[in-house]
Amino acid sequence: MFLEERQTQILTKGKEQRHLEGGKASAAGSVSQRACVFCGSRVVLYPIADALHLVHGPIGCAAYTWDIRGAMSSGPELHRNSFSTDLRERHVVFGGEKQLYNALIELIDKYEPKAAFVYSTCIVGVIGDDVQSVCRQIEKLKGIPVIPVEAEGFQGTKKDGYKIACEAMATLIGTDETKEVSPFSINILGDFNLAGELWILKEYYERMGIQVLASITGDGRVKDIQNAHRAALNVVQCSGSMLHLAKIMKEQYGTPFMKVSYFGIEDMSDALYEVAKFFTSPQPLPTGEGLSPSPVERGLGGEVLMERAQELVKDELTRLLPALEPYKRALQGKKAAIYVGGAFKAISLVKALRLIGVKTVIAGTQTGNSEDYKLLETICDDGCILVDDSNPVELSEFVKQTGADLFIGGVKERPIAYKLGIGFCDHNHERKLALAGYEGMLNFAREVYETVCSPVWRFVK
Ligand code: SF4
């Protein structure tokens, strides 16, 4: 049932004296749920809504990633298009640079984007088009940043695509200094504004008196990202995709960063407290032209932020905890399987499920690393199966072995759950329901209840 070479990527907590190995290339013969490098880069850059995203390659690559995620925009929606150079056999033989050049001219003239990202797909790497040179020429001609994203699909795993996207994004950061910046400013990295989640978080931060300077991977804008180096702190969710950018910014601009999660009561509250604590502790605040008055000049100390965070959490919990009770009673003793993109989300989900009486019996991710898995293991109960880079056959088998009542995953896991006759909760980027923050926790509990306790499962053998 399981491929021998995948042995180090599967373990049952409490039964084995070893840790799970993450970050390995997918084993041949295992139909991995992971996407390609190009797809990983497209996921990260996609939410920059006023940029042009041009896929340099055959139309299939563009179709595969068309409107790839539910990242919402409060303004322009150029990101939702999937432009492609539509490379054909003649381009493979004679080169596709001319096609790329013409496509960029046409699209920039038509849509007037604030920047353009050009994604190299597998075939571009094979035929050796000089994408960098074409981007440089267009940048000069049109006066906007034109950024090559050299993410040929064959280079590695989806996670390598995240890294390449972070490096492309980093070339944009630090190229503008015209935005007004508060001393209590943060960038949000790794929230993709699915179903408007970023707006929920932004509202929390604003209630505390914190400015969100750039929401880099959700409702993103080129100008905000260009100014992002001036924020006092980078707050990183989905660390698997965005930690690399946070590290680059730390090195280049000295911007400190912290890892958070916005799923579940515990992690959401910790995120607000940790950010408040950062501004409460003595640390250098950004200085320079264009910055707002200092906290002292504004009559504000960082302590105020902590008080506001405490008030916010108290208010939200007063509303939320009683509303969760009926779901908790109905779900007591149910079992869940989790298979998601990154390990931090899996960790938050284990805690959030526990809060509503559900035990996690399978916890896996596509892109976790060995360190992430050590953390995940510590919060899971004995008997929980931990798995890295799984496939449908393994996941189905684990569900049967453990008797899970619920599967939490994405679009590729939904059929597994339904074929096995158990409930399913979409916690990936295609979902239309906000699951972050306090109101997200209530939506999550309601969704889990509705799917697990649906009468439809009585008719499934
Ligand atoms: S693996 Fe290559 S050909 Fe396939 S979608 Fe990714 S970039 Fe395109």
Boltz pocket constraint, residues with backbone or C-beta under 6 A from the ligand:
constraints:
  - pocket:
      binder: B
      contacts: [[A, 36], [A, 37], [A, 38], [A, 39], [A, 57], [A, 60], [A, 61], [A, 64], [A, 120], [A, 121], [A, 122], [A, 123], [A, 151], [A, 152], [A, 153], [A, 154]]
      max_distance: 6.0
